[in-house]
Amino acid sequence: MTLTLDNRSQKKESSLTQALRQIQQLNSKIAVLEQQHQDYVQKQQNLIPAIAEICISPIQEVEALRILIYRGEAACRQYLRSVLVRQRKNSKRSRT
């Protein structure tokens, strides 16, 4: 009888220990994901002043924000580069 109780309590303790370990692992993964999310949000927020500075028309601004929201930071940066290239070409044309 004592052996059976000891076995049961050891199994319970073992499963509790496993559950605690899994909870700690999940908490660690959650912390990593939260940090990645904060980094992502910060990068997006850093682009907003650039959008306002680079885009001449409200349509360009809306398009840049739409790209930022739906396709991400890299695609938005690419769009802003293309806007700058077009502006430079247009300014060279108007000078000549």
Salt bridges, closest charged atoms under 4 A:
GLU63 OE1 - ARG66 NH1 3.47
GLU73 OE2 - ARG77 NE 2.81
